[in-house]
Amino acid sequence: MAPPVTRTASEGTIAAISTPPGEGAIGIVRLSGPDALRIAAAVFHSSRGLDIRHLRRRVYHGEIRNGAETLDEVLLHIMRAPHSYTREDVVEINAHGGAEPLQAILELVLEQGARLAEPGEFTKRAFLNGRLDLVQAEAVIDRIRAKTRAGLRAANAAASGALSQAIAGMREPLLQALARIEASVDFPDEDLPELVTPELRATLAAIAARMETLLAASDAGRLYREGAAVIIAGRPNVGKSSLFNALLRDARAIVTARPGTTRDLLEEVITVQGIPIRLSDTAGLRHSDDEVERIGVDVARSALNAADAVLFVVEATDPATPEDEALAGDLLALEVPVFLVVNKIDLNPSPALSSWADRFAATWLVSAKSGDGLQALEAALAKQLLGGAAMNPSDVLLNRVHQRDSLRRARQALARLLDNFGASPEFLSIDLREALAALGEITGETTAEDVLDRIFASFCIGK
């Protein structure tokens, strides 16, 4: 196992605008670092003549001045180390939320010795100073970017330390196991009790099972955070655009009785059971001599391979045409889950399905016109995307690809150890150290510096 990574926060005082671009009632310029109070005191003039460097008050009213020029009337918030987000002295200048006053204030504090913060540097300092672990730090940006209330609950669960506690609950017994295994190596001649026992193996097997449970639910974490891409496909005039509009609860796509109406890929985002879904309506898949329609068909076919799921729509009035059968073969050849949606059951409530219908992951009977079956379709789609599990976004979930990869490697190392449990303790300790290092990557204890840089670079400036 790699030795623990020792890091210190970057030197200097950083500053950035921490509110989005554009006009608003309030905008914030944030400073963090050892000179935050000195820099703020150099540009801030209290309306009551107070010295912010020595008083223990947290909020001051006054003006930001550049020499004799007043830039803005502000409220100044002071959070002294270690009782701040970064565990450094932090000053937040609450100014009017226009681009010019905020930019003028930022330039002024930079002239006084601050430097412009890098993306995510405030949160990176919170991590480096021990206020947050890596899981909690990443949850900060997940809260900001949450697309649904369920996604926000998943981010809040990670920020609360639920995943960190689950990882710690696995690392601690693994550390104890490593101590026992290495004691049997280092003191072979001592009168010690048997250290590498069946009970120890059972403990390690239970941890491996917990890892497997977390991995099985990892797709749910990704879905709540990133969403899923779902494409509606089928031959022309089976009601794809009508289904698209019905799921959107809006007339977004043009619907006519004429085949080939949809020429382009239409995309909208909907929320299904807390999962953000990027829903796409495609051109009808058929051979066409119309150049524009042919381009639309090519775009549709290209998009299919990138989807998380495909809804293959057929008509209840004739769900077994040769054209449908040919399309079914093409879609089932994709490495993507494909679900059969039998539309227009308002015209034929009990359609006789083709013999190839049972080859799909699931079949749903709906009427895009009347809405029958749509709620059942949405519930079943969410369940399918979540892998059949009834997940709660407040559960302990792996929200990111690198978390899943690290836990997978830890599980593989532990599996090797269990398979070779009767081998020499020296070999067992190698696998155990590898499992511990991989788990430490999730919480940041053993994460490489370049990986941390990539993670925090995905944050916005000012956070």
N, C-alpha and C positions, 0 to 999 in steps of 0.2 A: 504494500500500500504506500502511495506517495505520502511524504510527510505533510502535516497540516500547512496550509498556505498562510504565511504571515503577510498582512497588508496594512498599510496606513493610508489615511485619506490624503488626497493631493494637497499640497501646500497652497497658501494664498487664499484670498477672498474672492468669491465668484458672485456674479450678478446677472440677472436676466429678467425680461418681462415674462410674468407667469400667467398672464391671461391671454385668451385668443385674440388674433388680429381683428380689427374692426372697431366700430364705435359701441360704447356701453356706458352704463352709469359709473362703474368703478373699474379701474385697471390697477394691477399690482406689479411693482418692481421689487424683486426679492434679492437680498444679499445674504451670504452665509460665509463665515470664516472668522479668523482672529481679528481682522480689521473692520468688521462690519459696523460696529458701534462708532469707531473713529470716523469712518467714511460718512456714515449717516449724520454724525454731529457736524461735520464740515459743511454739509449742504442744507441741513434742516434748521429752521429758526422757529422755536416754540412760540406760540401766541401768548404764553404766560412767562416767557423768559426762563424756562426750565432747562437744566443741563441733563440730557438723556444719558450721558455716560455714567453718572453717579447715582441717580435716583433709581429706585427699584420699581417704578411704575411700568406698566406694559403698553399703554396707549397714550399718545401725545397728539395734540392738534397744533398745526402750524403751517409753514410754507417751505417749499423747496426753492432756494435762491441760488442763482449763479452770479456771485458778486452782488451788485445792487438790483439785478433783474429777478423778479419773482416768476418762477416757471409755473407753479401750481399751488393751490391750497390742498393740503393732504392730511390724512391721519397716518401716524407712524406707529407700527406695532413692533414691539421688541420682545424676543424670546431668547433668554440667556442660556448659554450652555450649562449643564447638559440637557436642560428641559426644553428641547426644540426638536424639530423634525430631523435635523442632521446631527444633533448633539453638539453643534457648534453655536456660536452667537448668530442669531438670525434676525434680520430686520426686514420688514415688509412695508413698503411705502404704498399706501392706498391713495391713488390719485384719481383724477377724472379719466374715464376710459376712452379717450381718443388716442389716435396714433401719435400725434405730435407731442402732447405733454409726456406720454410714457417714453417715447424715444429720446426726448430732451433730458428727462431725468436719468435714463439709463446711460446716456453719453456722459452726463455730469459725474455719476458715480464711477464710471470707468476712468475718467480723467483724474479722480481722486485716488486711484490705485487698485480698484477692483479689476478683474478680468472677466470677459464674457464667458458664461457657463457653457459647457458642452451639453449636447442632448442627454438628458437623464442624470446630470451630474449631481443635482441635489439629492436624488434618491440613491445614487451610487455612494455618496458620502454617508447617508444614513445607514447603508449596508456596511460600508467599511468601518464605520464607527460603532457597529454592533447594535444599532437600534432595530434593524430589520435583518432577517436572513434573506437568502436569495428568493425563496418562494414568496415571501411577503412583499419583497421589493417588486417582483414581477406582477403581483396582484394589484399594485398601484396603477400600472398602465392598463391592466385588464379592467379595472373599475372605470377608468376614463373612457375606454373604448367599448364598453359593454353595449351590445346592440339590443338586448332585451332585459326584462326584469330578472329572468332566470339566469342570464349571463352575469348580471350584477350580483346575484346571490352566490353564484359560484366563485366570483372574484372575492366577495366578502368572506366566504368560508376560508379561502386560501390566505387572505390577509389576517384573519383571526388566529392563524397558526394551526389550523386543523391538519393540513397535510404535513407541516413541519413536525407536529407532535407524532403523527403516524410514522414518519421516517425515523424520528428519535426513538420511538418505541421499538423499532427494528434494529437500529444501530447499537443501542445499549446492550441488549443480550448478545449481539454479535461480538462486541468488544469484550464482554465477559468470556465468551467462548474462545476468542483469540487468546486471552490471558491464560486460560486453562490449557489450551493446546500448546502454547509456547512454553508454559511452565513444565509440561511433560518432556519438552525438547531440551530445555536449559538445565533441568535438574533430574536427569534420568536415574541417578544413584541415590537420591534422597528418599527418605521413608515417607513418601506422599501417598495419599489415597489415589485410586484410579481416577484419572482426570478425563480421559476420552471415553465416555460411557454411552450406552444406548440411550440413557436419559438426555444426554447432550445432543445426540442425533435427533431425538424427538423434538427437542426445542428448536433446532435448526430447521427441521422439516415444517414445523408450525409457522416459522417466519417465512419460509419459502411459499407456503400456502397463502399467507397474507399478501406477499408480493404478487402472487398470481391473481388474487382478487382485485387488487389495485390496477393491474395491467388490463384485466378484463373490462374494467370500467373506464379505461383511458380514452376511448373514442367519445364517451359522453362529455368529458371535460373539453375536448377539442371542439365538439359541436356547439356547446354552450358559448364558447369563446369566439370561435371563428365562423360558425354556421356551416351550412351544407349547400351544395349546388345540385338542384333537381331540375331535370329537363323533361319537358312534355314532348313526346314524339309519336309519330304515326303517319298513316297515309293521309292525303288531303281530305278535308270535309268530314272528318269523324268527330269534330267538336273539340279539337285541341284548344283553339282560342277561346271557345266558350268556357272550357274547364279552367283555363288560365284566368279569365275574368272572374269566374265564380270563386276561385280560391283567393283572388285579390279583393273580392267584394267591390270590384270597380270595373268599369268598361274600358280597360286599357288597350286591348287588342281589337282590331276591326273584325267583325264577324259578318260573313255573307254566305249565301248558299253556293257561291261560285268557288270551285276548288282552286287552290293556289293563291288565295287572298294574302296570306302571310308570306312575305318575301324575305324578311330579315329576322334576326334573332332578337326577340323582345325579352328584356329582363326587368324584374321587380323583386323587392325583398318583402317577404311575409314572415310572420312569426307563427310557428306551429308548436303548441305545447312548450313554449319557452325557447324553442330552437329557431334562430334566424335562418331562413331558407332563401337562397337566391334562386328564384323560380324563372325558368326560361321557356318561352313559347317558340317553337321552331317551325320552319317551313315544312309543309307536307313532304314526306320522303317518297319521291317517285321520279321516274325519268321524265324530263321535260325538254321541249325544243325552245322554250322561252329562256333567253340568256339570263335575265334577272332572276327568274324563279330557280334556274339551275344553280346560280351562285348562292342563293339562299339555302338550297338543299346541301350544297358543299359545306357551307358554314355550319349547318345543323349537324352534319355527320362529324365534322371536326370537334364540335363542342361535346359530343356524346362521350368521348373517351376521357374528358376531364371532369365528368359529373360524379357526384357521390351516389346518385340514384337516377333511374330513368322511369318515367311513367309512360308506358306504351298504351296508347288509346285506340280502342276499336269500337265499332258501333254495335249496340245491342240488337239492332235490326238485322245485322248480318256480320256476326263476329268471327267469321271463319272464311273470309275470302282468300283466294290464292295470293293476292297482293299482301294481305295481312300475314299470311304464313311465311312468305319470303322475307318480310320485314322482321318477323319474329326470329327467324334464323339468324339474321344479321345482328340483331340486338343482343340475342343470347350469346353470341360469340364475343361480345365485349367483356372486359374484366370489370364490370360495373353491375351492381344489383339492378335488375329490371323487374318492374311490377306491372301487371296487366290491369288496365282500367277500362271496364266495359261501360261506355257512356250511352246516354239516351235511353235509360231504362223506363223513362216516362212513355216511350213508344212501344217498348217490349219488356215488361217487368221480369219475365223469366226466360232470358235468352239461352239458347242451346249452345254451349261453349264448344269450341273445337277441341280435338284430342290433344293439340299442342299447348293448350292453356295451362295444364298442370306442370309445365316445365318452368313456370315463372315463380319467383319468390313468394308472391301473393297475388290474389285477384280481388278487385274491388268493383262492385256494381254501383254506378252513380248516375245521376241526371244533373248535368251542369245547368240545365234550364230551370228545373224545379228546386234544386239544392238537395234532393234526396241522396243520402249516402256520403255527402261531403264531409260531415263531421267524423264519421267512421273512418273515411279515407285519411283525414288529417291525423287522427289518433293512431291509426295503424302505421302511417308513414313515420311518425315520430318514434314509435316503438321499434320499427325496423331500423331506422337510422341509429338508434341507441343500442342496437344489437339485441333487442328483445327484452332488455332489462328495464325495470321500472325505476329509473334513476331520479334522485332528487338533487337539484343543483346545489343544495346545502351539504350534500354528502362530501366525503373526502375524495377529491378527484384530481387526476393529473391533467393539468390544463395546457401543457406545452410539449412539443415534440422532444426537446432535449431531456425533459423529466422522464418521459416514457422510455427513451433510449437508455438513460442511466439506470432506471429500475430494471429494464430488460437485461442489461449486462450484469447487474447485481444478482438477478434471478438465475442467470446462466452460470455464474461463478458458484453460487450456492448449490445449484443442481450438480455440478461437477464434484463438489465436495461431498455431497450426499451419496453420489454414485461410487465414490472411492473412499468411503468413510473408514474402511479397514486399512487404508494405506498408511505410510509413515506420516507422523504428525507434521513433519517439515513440509510435505506436499499439501496437507490440509490447510496449513497456515497461509500458503500462497493464494489459494482460492478465497479464503476468508478475508484476507487483506484486499483482494481485488473487489470483493463484494462491498466492503466498507468504503473503499475509495469511490466506487460508483454511486453509492447512496449519498456520500458527502458532496457529490457534484450537484445534487438536487437542491440542497440547502445552502450551497456556496462554500462549504468548509474545505473542499478539495478542488474547486472549479478553477480551471486554468485562466490566467489573466486575459488572454485574447478572447476567450469565450465570454467573460464578463464584459469586455469592451463591446462586443457585438450585441449583447443583450441590452445594455444601457443605451447604446446608440440608437435603438429602436424607440426610445422615449422621446417626448417632445422637449424642446428647450424650455427651461423654467420649472421642470418637474424633477 
